[in-house]
Amino acid sequence: MLDFIIPLIGRFHPLIVHLPIGFILMALLLMYYPKKDKLPFLPAIEIALLWSCITAFLACISGFLLYTSEGYAFETVQNHLILGLVTALICLLLFFQLKKSKNLNSPKIHLNSIILITSLMLTGHLGGNLTHGEAYLVEVLPEPLQNALGYSGYEEFEPIALDENHWEEVLFYDQIIQPVFNQNCRSCHNPNNTKGGLLLTSKETILKGGKNGPVISEASWEEGQLYHRITLPLDHEDHMPPMEKRQPLKEELELIKFWLASGASFEKNLVMAGVTKEMVAPFFTKSVVSIYPKVELPKVENNKLSNIREKGFFIEPLNEGSSLMKVSCVNFPDFNEANLEWLNEIKQHIVYLDLSRTKINDQVFESLKDFENLTILKLNGTKISGNGLEFLQQCKHLNQVHLTETGVSWENLKLLNKHPKLEKIFAYKTPATAQKEDIVEFTFEVMFGNFELPVLPTDTVTF
């Protein structure tokens, strides 16, 4: 009846463990406070170390109870557990040394205080690894730095990705269920961290179950712990994964339920298990067609890029390793059409050009006609009227033109009709906006803003 007491005390470990950290730091700060006569601090240091000892041993006890009740593997926690105990013992040793010698300048005191802070940091780091994973600190670092620190082998699990033309051949468990477990459950149910004694990494470990027995029921799939835990309300104490952890998608949960209902086979493919195309459609990979031209150009030399940046342009590659460039005048409001010649050296490389809110006028179009790979052009908030837009017909890769808050009219937009690649023109807050009721068939879409969403039934519900 009182079986809950040990797990309850164990779960106070994350709270208790911060107490010795605070007391130890307070004691060490007083010990090394830059003051010649530190003897008046001695009583406070002794009190801080005494409470450090008490709370450190309480943290060790609660941590041990957490380990025994939560199903951690000993190999996972042993270093953290041992170092925690070492930290508590060094604390005790330092307390008695100071009590006996009353000498804050003793070499032994200094040595043990250095060992204490080192042990405390290592213990805390290992505890953090248990909570957040070993790669928690390094996974946000750039890849070269990760490699230098020896984390090049950090395992990342990919989400479900299916080919729409061959989805039927996919193995239900290997390519659907296991990826969901890997992304959402593996942090707590892996060989190094088997919470509840449960591993979710293979057929054998899943069928074996955890310390409370099998998680898949042979009698009725709805009675198994796996189904029961994932379908509990999110805020329920026994819901899995825990509320603070990453949760599977609704579609992924439906597939897990269907897998269980269809017999939890580890060998069947999707068709054999009875899965329909509609059930897996959200996981079809979508091929992304780039609007940018596929051209082979030599990379722009760094000194050329530096010279252009010094003139006030923001410039960067389209993506890592690309020789194509994005150029913006976001920090160059005084730019005018005469300054465009500064980009002549790299005009073949420019696919994205933003001249919004600069001092350009219609003369810029004649110069832009030579930017043969230009794909996206932004001229928002400028004084252009649209005279000369026909020059952009020579930019054969042009896909989007942004003309919001300019003087372009419906007649100007006709100058770009029948452009081979142009798909969209954005003309919000222009004279063309007032003429949009005129019936003109363009080969591209003209966007005027002021989009309206359809009214849904739920929009009228009062809560």
Secondary structure, 3 states (H helix, E strand, C coil): CCCCHHHHHHCCHHHHCHHHHHHHHHHHHHHCCCCCCCHHHHHHHHHHHHHHHHHHHHHHHHHHHHHHHHCCCHHHHHHHHHHHHHHHHHHHHHHHHHHHHCCCCCHHHHHHHHHHHHHHHHHHHHHHHHHHCCCCCCCCCCHHHHHHCCCCCCCCCCCCCECCCCHHHCEHHHHHHHHHHHHHCCCCEECCEEHHHCCCCCHHHHHHCECCECCCCCCCHHHCHHHHHHHCCCCCCCCCCCCCCCCCCHHHHHHHHHHHHCCCCCCCEHHHHCCCHHHHHHHECCCCCCCCCCCCCCCCCHHHHHHHHHCCCEEEECCCCCCCEEEECCCCCCCCHHHHHHHHHHCCCEEEEECCCCCCCCCHHHHHCCCCCCCEEECCCCCCCCCCHHHHHHCCCCCEEECCCCCCCHHHHHCCCCCCCCCEEECCCCHHHHCCCCCCCCCCEEECCCCCCCCCHHHHCCC
